[in-house]
Amino acid sequence: MNKKLGLAVAGALLAASASAQAGISIPAGDWTVDIGGNVNAFYTNVDSSIDTKLAGVKQQIRDPKDSNTIGTGLLPAQFGIGAKTRQNDLDIAFQFSFFTGTAAGQRTAGDANTLNIRQAYLTFGDASWGTVKMGRDLGVFGSDAILSDMTLLGVGVGGPAGGSSTLGRIGSGYIYADWKGQIAYTSPNWNGLQLTAAAVEGWTNGAANAQPAQKLGFEGKATYDFKADDVSGRVWTSVLSQKHEGDSRAANVQGANTFDSYTSRGWDLGARVNVSSFGLVGYFYDGRGLDSQGTTAPVTNAGLSGLTTGGLQFLGGQKTDDRGGYVQGTWTIPTGTKLGLSWGRNRSESDVTNPAVNVNNFKIENESWMIGAYHPLTKSLNLVAEYVDQNIEGTSKNVGAAKDKVEIDNKTISLGAILFF
C-alpha cells in the first residue's frame, strides 16, 4: 500500500511543480512539445519506537531503531512529455508522465523498481469559456493543500520503505488528493477567481469492492489568486462527495462483507500568502467517511504500516469522522536558502456497529512537526535538509474485547538533492 500510494502522490506533486519550472520546449510544426521532470536522492535516518497494548496487554510489534536508506523523497524521479497547439479556435494539449524511484524497490539483491504512469490526459478549451480535462490527473479535493507543502522538495515523514516515495505531510495535515480518472471543467480566470467541477472515478479499497454498484465521485474547487506589490497568494476551498451503495443482506455474491449505503463527503479551506521573503500557509479540512484503515484491528495495522489517516480509503462500514490541517511558515534568507517550520495533524474517529468488520470504534491521531532548509545551488538544483518529529496515537475496541492502543514515534533526518529539468 505504501509503495502504490507513494508513487501516486509523488507523481501528482511533481507534475504540478515541474510545470512551474523552466522545462524544455521544442517547436514541432503546429505543436510545441514540452519535456520536463526531476531526479532526486536522499539519505534518511528514521529513529522509531512503538508501544502497544492489545486487549489490554502491553506488547511490542516492532522497534526499528535507526533505519537508514537512500532513495527518493516525496517526489519520485520523473520524466514528463506533453504538447500543445491551437486548432479551430481551440487550445488543445495532452500530457503523459512516467515515475520511478532511486531505491531498488524491495531492497533485495537483483531487485528492480517499478515504472508508473500517473498522468495521462487531454485538454481542450479557450480563455473565453474555460477548459475541459479528460483522463487521469491529480484529484480536485485537497489538491492545493498538498501542492503548498514545503516538503514537496524533500522527504517529510518517514523514509522510503522499499518503495519509490515518502509521504511528505500526507496523513498529518491533509488528506491525499490522489490521481484519478476524471472529466473536469475549469472556468476562465475572472480577475483571479476560477472554479473547477469534476466527475471522478469511484474510489474504493479492499472490502468495499464487494459493493453491488460502483458510483462516481464528484469534486469541486474555487480559487482566488491575488498580487499587489510584494504581496501575493491564493485562497481556496474544495468539496468532495461520493455515494457508496451498500448491501444489507447477510451475504452477497462477492462475499460476506455487508454495510448500509452511505455518502463520503468533505470540505476544506486554505490560504497561501507571500510577503516579500516570508510565506505562510494555513489549511483545514473536515468530512465524514474520508479516511479509514477498515480492518479488524486498525490501530495495530497502523503501527505496522506506519500510515494512518492518509488517503481516500472508502471502506465498507467505516463511516469515519475526519478533520485536520496544518500551518506552515517559511523565510528566504539573503543567501537564497528557504527555511521552513510546519505543524499539522489528522484525526479520524469511527463508531462502527457492523460486526462484519469486528470493530466497535477507533480513534487515530497523526501529528508532526517539520523543520526544513532548501537551498538553490543553481536555478535547477536544490540541496535539502529536513528534520521531522511525528507522533501517531490510536485506540480501537474489538467486539467483546478490551481496548487496543498503539503509540508510534518517528524522528526522521533527511539530507539530499533534487534536480529539475
N, C-alpha and C positions, 0 to 999 in steps of 0.2 A: 504494500500500500504506500509506504513512504517513497519508494522509487518512482512509482507512477505519478504520485502527487507532486513530487519534486520536479520531475520533468515538465509537467503541465504548467506549474506556476512559473518556473524559470523561463519557459518559453514565452508565456504571456508577458512577463515583465520585460524581457529582452526585446520582444517585438515592439513594444511601446517606446522603450528607451532608445533603441537603435534608430528609430525614426527621427529622434531629436538630434542624433549625431550627424556629422558630415560623412555620409556614405559615398559610394562610388556610383556615379551616374554615367550612362553610356547612351548616346543617341543612336537609334536603330530605325531608320526610316521615319514613319509617323509615330513611332513609340520612343519613350525614354525608359531605359532599363536601369533599375536601382538595385545595387548589391550592398549588403551590409551585414554586420554581425559582431561577434566578440570571441575572444579566447581568454580564459581566466584560470587561475590556480591558487589554492590557499592551503597553508598549513594550519590545522586546527588541533587544539588540545581541549578535550572535554573532561572535566572532573565531575563525576556523577555520584549521587548517593540516593538510595531508595529505602524507605521504611514502610513496612507493610503489615497490616493486620487483616487476616482472612477469618471470617466467622469469629471475630474477637480474639484470635490467637496471633501474636506477633511472629512474623517470619520474614525471610529475605528472599526476594525474587532474583535479583542480581545486583551487583555493585561494581560497575565497570569503571573504576577509577583510572584517571589519566589515559583515556582513549585518544590515540594520536592517528591522524590520517592526512593525506594530501589529496585534494580533489577540488571540484568546482564549488563555488558558493551558491547563493540563491539563484544566480543565472548560470545555466549550463553553457558550454561552448555552443555557438550558433552560427549558421550560415543562412541568410535570407535572400531571396530574389523576388523581385516584383517588377511590374511595368505599368505605365500609364500613357494614355493618349486621349484625344478628343475627337469624337466622330458623331456626325449628325446632331450637333449641338448638345452632346452628352460627354461628360468626363467619365471615362471608364478605366478600370485598373484591376489588377489581380496581385495576390501575394502568396508565396509559399515560404515556409521557414522550417529548417532542419536543426535538431538539437541533439547534443551528446554531452558526455562528461569527461573530466580529466582522469578520474579514478577508473580502475579496471572493471568496476561493476560489483561483483561479489567478493573481490579481493582474494581470489584464489589463483593458483598458478595456471597460466594459459587462458585466464578468463578474459572476456571481451565486454565492452559496453554496448548499449543499445542506441539506435538512431530513431528518433521520433519526429514525426511531422505534426506540429501542434497548431499550425496556421495554414489554412488553405481556403481562400475566399475571393470573391469578385465584388466589385462595387460599380455602381453607375449613378449618375445624378448631375446636378447643376447647382451653382451657387445661388440661383434664384429660387429654387424649390427644395433643395436638400439632397441627401444621398441615401441610396438603398444598398445594404450589405447582405450578401448571401454566402454562407459557408461556415467554416469553423474559425472562431476568434475568441478573444477574451470576453467573458461574460460582462453584462452591464452592471448588475448589482455588486457593489463593493469594489468596483474596478479602480476608482480614484484613490481609495484607501491604500491599496497595495502599490499603486504607482507613485504614491507620495512617500513611501517608506524609504528611509535613508539607507537601509541595508540592501537596497537594490544593487549597490556596487560591492556588497560584502557577503557575509555569511549569516549573520543573525543567530538564532537559537540553534544549538546542536552542530554536528559536523556531518559530512556525507557518510551515511551508514550503508555503504555498498551501493549507493545509487548515484544519480547524476546531479543532485541538487540538495541544498539545505532548505530551511523553512523561513528564513528571514524573521518577520514578525507574524507570520501566519499562525493563527491559533492563540496568540497572546496580544491581541489588539484589533484584529479584524477577521471576518470570515473570508475564506478563499474564494475568489471570483471564478476561477477555473476557466478552461476553454470549452466551448460548447458549439454545436451546430446551431445556427440561428438565421433568422430573417429579420433584419433590423432596419429601422428608418431613423435618420438623424436630420433634424430641421436645418435650415440655413442659420447662419450666425447673425442674430439680431442685436447688434451693438454689444456683443459679449455673451448674450443668452443663447443657449442651444438646448434642444430637447431630443431625447432618444427613446424609442419604444421598440421592443423586440419580442418575438416569439422564439423560444429556445427549446431544444430537445429536452424531454422529461428526464430529471435527474433521479436515479435510483441507485441502490447499492445493496448487495447481498440479498437478504431475505425479501426485500421489497420487490425483487424481480418476480416474486410469486403473485403479485397483484394482478387481477384479471384484465385490466385495461391500462394502457400507457397514456398519460396525459401530457400535453405540452406545458411548459412553464412560460411565464410572462414577466418581463423585467422592463423597468423604465428609469430614466435619469434626467435630471435638469442640472445644468451647469451655468455658472456666470463667471466670466473672466474679466478682470479689471486691471488697469495700469494707469498710473499718474506719477510722473517724476520718478522717484526712487522706490515707489510702492507698486507692487504687482501681486496678483494672486488669483485664487479661484474659490468659489463657494459652490457646493454641490449637495444634492440629495438624490437617493435612488430607492427603488422599491422592487420587491420580488413576490410572486405568488405562484404556487403550483399545487394542484389538487392531486391527492393520492386516493385512488379508488380501492377501497377495502373489500374484503370478503369475510363475512361473519359466520360462514359455515364451519363446521368442525374441521374440515379439511377440504382443500381444493385440488384441482388436477395437478398442481405443481408442488404440493407438499402440505404440511400441517400448519405452517405459519399463517395466521389469520389476524386481521385487525380491522377496525372500523375505518370508514373513509374520513379523511381529514385534509386540511389545506395548510401547507407550509407557507409562511408569509414573513416578510421582513422589510424594514426601512432603515435608512441611515442618514446622517447629516455630518458634513465635514467642511473644513476650510483650510486653505493653504495661503499664507501671506509672506511675502518677502519685502523687507525694508532695508535697502542698501545691502550690507553684508550679512544681515540677520534673516533667518527663516523660522517660521512657526507653523506647525500642523496640529489641528485638533480634530478628532473623529469620534463618533459614537454610533452604535447600531443597536437595534432591538428587534426581536422576532420570536416566532414560535415554529417548532418543527424544522429548524435550520440545521441543527447540529446534534449528532448522537454517535456513540460507539455502537449501540444497538446489539450488545452481546449479553450473555448471561452474567458476566462479571465485567462491566465496562471499565471500572476503575482499575482492576487488575490488568486488563489488557492495555489500558492506557499506560500503565507503568512499563509494560513490556515493549510497547511500540514507541513510547516517548512522544506520541502525538495525541493530544486531546483537543477537543473543541477546535478543529482545524478546517474542515471543509463542509461543503453542502452534501451531507450524507443523509438522505431521506429514507429512514429505515422503518419498516412496519412496526407500529406500536409505540415508537419512541417520539412522543409528542412533546418535545422539549420546550422550555422557556429559555431564550438565549439573549444575552446582551454583552456588550463590551465596548472597548475603544482604546485609543492611545493618544498621547501628547508627545510632540517631538519638537525640539529646538536645535537650530544649527547656527554656526557662526563661521564665516570665511575670514580667516586672518590674512594679513598682508602678504604672506608667502604663497597664498592661493589654497592652502590647506583648509578643508572644511571640517570643523569639529562639531560633533553631534551628541545629544543626550536625549534618550527616549524612554518612556514608560508606557506599558499597556497591559490590558487584562481581558480575557474572555471568561465568561461564566455560562454554564449550561446546567439546567436542572430538569428532571423528569419525574413524574409521578405516574408510573405505569401500573395498570391493574390487569393487563393481559398476561395470564400465566404462561402463554406460549413462549414469551421471552424471559420468564422466570426472574423478573426484576420488579420490585415494588417501587423503588425510587433510587435516584442517584443525583449527585451534585459534583461538578468538576469546575475548578478554577485554575486558570493558567495565567500566571503573571510574570513579567520580565522587565528588567532594567537593561538598557543598552548604552554603551559609550563607543563612539567611533571616530576615526580620523581618516580622511580621504584626501590624498594629495595628488594633484595632476602633474605627474612628472613631465608629460607633454600633453598636447591637446587630445591625444588618443589614448594615452597610457596613464592609469591611475594606480598608485600604491595605497593599500588599505590595511588598517589595524583596527580590531574591534575587541571589546570585552562585554560579555553578556552574563547576567545572573538571572536564571529562570527558576521559578518555583511552581510546581503543579501539586494541587491538593484535590483528592477525590474521595468520595464515600458512596457506597451503594449498599442496598439491602436485598438479598435474595429472598424469595418466598419461603417463609418458615425458618429463616436462618438469621444469625447475628449479623451485625453491620460489618462490611469490609471497608478498609481505609488504606489509602496509598498516599505517600508524600514523596515527591521527587525533586531533587535539587540538582540543577546543571549549571556549571560555571564553564564558559567557553572563551578561549583566547584564539583569535584568528589573525594571521598575517599573510598577505598575498598581493596579487596584482591582477588587474583586468584591463585588457586591450580592446578598444572598439575600432572597427574599420568600416 
